Amino acid sequence: MKVVLKPIAGTAEANLDRAREEVIRVLSFRGDVTGAKTEGSKIAVEFKVNPKWDLTPQEKVSYLMEWIPAKVKSVFKVLSVSENSQ
């Protein structure tokens, strides 16, 4: 799965490590971050969802689209959450 974030302040490059750490904190038991990279002014953080989290892929995306913005809104704007890394 992938979440695309835009920093509220500063550049994507300057906030790359912070974005990775924020997503690790927010996901907690739900998954593990596998990578993070800048895409222009945005940051894409890829993660693997815990297989024991028993929801359909669509339910996971829907849940995370509500959960992640609520937890990172002071630092990042969440642009998208997707099931795959397209």
C-alpha positions in Angstrom: 0.0 0.0 0.0 1.1 3.6 -0.4 0.2 6.9 1.2 1.2 10.2 -0.5 1.8 13.1 1.8 2.6 16.8 1.3 4.5 18.6 4.0 2.7 21.6 5.6 6.0 23.4 5.9 9.4 22.8 4.3 10.3 20.7 1.3 9.6 17.1 0.6 13.3 16.3 0.8 13.7 17.9 4.2 10.6 16.1 5.6 11.3 12.6 4.1 12.6 11.0 7.3 9.9 12.6 9.4 7.2 11.4 7.0 8.6 7.8 7.3 8.7 8.0 11.1 5.2 9.5 11.3 3.7 6.7 9.2 5.5 4.1 11.3 4.0 5.7 14.4 0.5 6.0 12.9 0.4 2.5 11.4 1.5 0.8 14.7 0.5 -2.8 14.5 -1.4 -2.3 11.2 1.7 -2.5 9.1 5.3 -1.9 8.4 6.9 0.9 6.3 8.9 -0.6 3.4 10.1 2.6 1.8 9.8 6.3 1.3 10.7 8.6 -1.5 10.1 12.1 -2.7 8.0 12.7 -5.8 8.4 16.4 -6.6 6.8 18.3 -3.7 5.2 15.2 -2.4 6.4 12.2 -0.3 5.3 8.6 -1.1 5.5 6.2 1.8 5.1 2.5 0.9 4.0 0.0 3.5 3.0 -3.6 3.9 -0.2 -4.2 5.8 -0.2 -6.8 8.6 -1.8 -9.9 7.1 -3.6 -10.6 10.4 -5.6 -7.3 9.9 -8.8 -9.0 8.7 -10.4 -6.4 6.4 -10.9 -6.4 2.6 -8.3 -4.2 0.7 -11.0 -1.6 0.0 -11.9 -1.5 3.8 -8.3 -1.1 4.7 -7.9 1.9 2.2 -11.1 3.5 3.5 -10.0 3.0 7.2 -6.5 4.3 6.6 -7.8 7.3 4.5 -9.6 8.4 7.7 -7.0 7.3 10.2 -3.8 8.7 8.8 -4.9 12.3 8.1 -6.3 12.5 11.6 -2.9 11.5 13.1 -0.6 13.6 10.9 -2.7 16.7 10.1 -0.4 19.1 12.0 2.6 18.1 9.9 1.4 16.6 6.6 -1.6 16.8 4.3 -2.6 13.3 3.1 -3.2 13.4 -0.7 -4.0 9.7 -1.2 -3.9 6.2 0.2 -3.9 3.4 -2.3 -3.9 -0.4 -2.3 -0.8 -0.7 -4.5 2.2 1.4 -5.4 1.0 2.6 -8.8 
